[in-house]
Amino acid sequence: MANSLPDVVAAALRVLDSYGLEFCSMRRVAAELDVQPSALYHHVPNKQTLLALMADDLVSEVDGDDARSLCHALRRSMLAVRDGAEVVATASAFRLGVSGVEKQLADLVGDDGARTLLLFTFGHTQSTQTHRQASAVGAIDEDADLDASFDRGLSIILTGLTHRATCR
């Protein structure tokens, strides 16, 4: 049976979760589907497009009523898959994906506020994933304060955005 585009994206996410972004190659995704790498190009023209589709899939369930809940939902979705934050941040940086989340945030806090919140969320989540991966192999001790640290950082940014809005 032929694979569909959702099959390719799901396989790529499985490879990402198992091996990390560094080893998430078209060849490895093809092996996950038990097809030749050239078969993937019937669905995606290049790895960048696949990366964007992976990012879109990772954030597809992100929703919230306010900026804080959106950022927490985005962080949870990225933390659910190894190197998820790196995939989503890269797609965003190259304007390949996550525009829906950015638009939701922009509607709530303006374009500059949305970009600031996204960059903080991406960076903190990437740091959290790196820390957790290092902890899992015993390289460092687990730091239970990462979730609280994220929330404190959000509070600082949101307080500044609220203050900025009232000063206009």
JOQUI-V612117 format. One record per residue. N is the residue number from 1. RES is the residue in three letters. SS is DSSP state (H for helix, E for strand, L for the rest). PSI is psi in whole degrees, -180 to 180 (* if undefined). NEAR is the number of other C-alpha atoms within 10 Angstrom. Layout:
BEGIN
N,RES,SS,PSI,NEAR + N,RES,SS,PSI,NEAR
END
This chain:
BEGIN
1,MET,L,136,3 + 2,ALA,L,147,8 + 3,ASN,L,150,13 + 4,SER,L,171,12 + 5,LEU,H,-45,15 + 6,PRO,H,-33,13 + 7,ASP,H,-42,13 + 8,VAL,H,-45,23 + 9,VAL,H,-44,22 + 10,ALA,H,-41,18 + 11,ALA,H,-42,19 + 12,ALA,H,-39,25 + 13,LEU,H,-35,27 + 14,ARG,H,-44,17 + 15,VAL,H,-45,23 + 16,LEU,H,-48,23 + 17,ASP,H,-33,16 + 18,SER,H,-40,14 + 19,TYR,H,-16,15 + 20,GLY,L,165,18 + 21,LEU,H,-37,18 + 22,GLU,H,-33,8 + 23,PHE,H,19,13 + 24,CYS,L,81,19 + 25,SER,L,163,17 + 26,MET,H,-38,21 + 27,ARG,H,-44,15 + 28,ARG,H,-39,19 + 29,VAL,H,-43,24 + 30,ALA,H,-43,19 + 31,ALA,H,-37,14 + 32,GLU,H,-34,15 + 33,LEU,H,-3,19 + 34,ASP,L,46,10 + 35,VAL,L,170,15 + 36,GLN,L,148,14 + 37,PRO,H,-35,16 + 38,SER,H,-26,11 + 39,ALA,H,-28,16 + 40,LEU,H,-30,22 + 41,TYR,L,-4,13 + 42,HIS,L,-19,11 + 43,HIS,L,-36,17 + 44,VAL,L,140,16 + 45,PRO,L,-22,10 + 46,ASN,L,173,11 + 47,LYS,H,-33,14 + 48,GLN,H,-41,14 + 49,THR,H,-41,15 + 50,LEU,H,-41,23 + 51,LEU,H,-44,23 + 52,ALA,H,-41,22 + 53,LEU,H,-37,25 + 54,MET,H,-45,25 + 55,ALA,H,-45,27 + 56,ASP,H,-41,22 + 57,ASP,H,-42,19 + 58,LEU,H,-35,23 + 59,VAL,L,7,22 + 60,SER,L,-27,14 + 61,GLU,L,2,12 + 62,VAL,L,125,20 + 63,ASP,L,155,17 + 64,GLY,L,160,16 + 65,ASP,L,-18,10 + 66,ASP,L,173,13 + 67,ALA,H,-41,21 + 68,ARG,H,-48,17 + 69,SER,H,-34,13 + 70,LEU,H,-45,20 + 71,CYS,H,-40,25 + 72,HIS,H,-42,19 + 73,ALA,H,-41,17 + 74,LEU,H,-45,26 + 75,ARG,H,-45,24 + 76,ARG,H,-42,17 + 77,SER,H,-38,20 + 78,MET,H,-35,26 + 79,LEU,H,-17,18 + 80,ALA,L,-19,13 + 81,VAL,L,135,19 + 82,ARG,L,132,23 + 83,ASP,L,19,24 + 84,GLY,H,-39,28 + 85,ALA,H,-39,28 + 86,GLU,H,-39,20 + 87,VAL,H,-49,26 + 88,VAL,H,-42,27 + 89,ALA,H,-41,24 + 90,THR,H,-45,18 + 91,ALA,H,-39,23 + 92,SER,H,-44,20 + 93,ALA,H,-38,12 + 94,PHE,L,9,10 + 95,ARG,L,42,11 + 96,LEU,L,-16,19 + 97,GLY,L,-171,24 + 98,VAL,L,15,24 + 99,SER,H,-29,14 + 100,GLY,H,-44,14 + 101,VAL,H,-43,22 + 102,GLU,H,-39,20 + 103,LYS,H,-42,15 + 104,GLN,H,-45,19 + 105,LEU,H,-42,25 + 106,ALA,H,-37,17 + 107,ASP,H,-28,14 + 108,LEU,H,-39,14 + 109,VAL,H,9,20 + 110,GLY,H,166,15 + 111,ASP,H,-48,15 + 112,ASP,H,-41,12 + 113,GLY,H,-42,21 + 114,ALA,H,-46,22 + 115,ARG,H,-41,16 + 116,THR,H,-46,15 + 117,LEU,H,-41,24 + 118,LEU,H,-46,22 + 119,LEU,H,-40,15 + 120,PHE,H,-46,17 + 121,THR,H,-45,23 + 122,PHE,H,-51,24 + 123,GLY,H,-47,15 + 124,HIS,H,-40,19 + 125,THR,H,-41,25 + 126,GLN,H,-43,23 + 127,SER,H,-42,15 + 128,THR,H,-45,19 + 129,GLN,H,-42,21 + 130,THR,H,-45,14 + 131,HIS,H,-45,17 + 132,ARG,H,-38,20 + 133,GLN,H,-42,16 + 134,ALA,H,-39,14 + 135,SER,H,-39,14 + 136,ALA,H,-29,12 + 137,VAL,L,8,9 + 138,GLY,L,12,10 + 139,ALA,L,-30,11 + 140,ILE,L,165,12 + 141,ASP,L,148,12 + 142,GLU,L,138,14 + 143,ASP,L,109,11 + 144,ALA,L,-3,8 + 145,ASP,L,3,9 + 146,LEU,H,-42,16 + 147,ASP,H,-44,14 + 148,ALA,H,-38,10 + 149,SER,H,-42,12 + 150,PHE,H,-46,18 + 151,ASP,H,-38,15 + 152,ARG,H,-42,12 + 153,GLY,H,-42,15 + 154,LEU,H,-43,19 + 155,SER,H,-42,13 + 156,ILE,H,-48,10 + 157,ILE,H,-47,16 + 158,LEU,H,-36,18 + 159,THR,H,-44,12 + 160,GLY,H,-41,13 + 161,LEU,H,-40,18 + 162,THR,H,-44,12 + 163,HIS,H,-42,11 + 164,ARG,H,-40,10 + 165,ALA,H,-35,11 + 166,THR,H,-19,8 + 167,CYS,L,-8,7 + 168,ARG,L,*,5
END
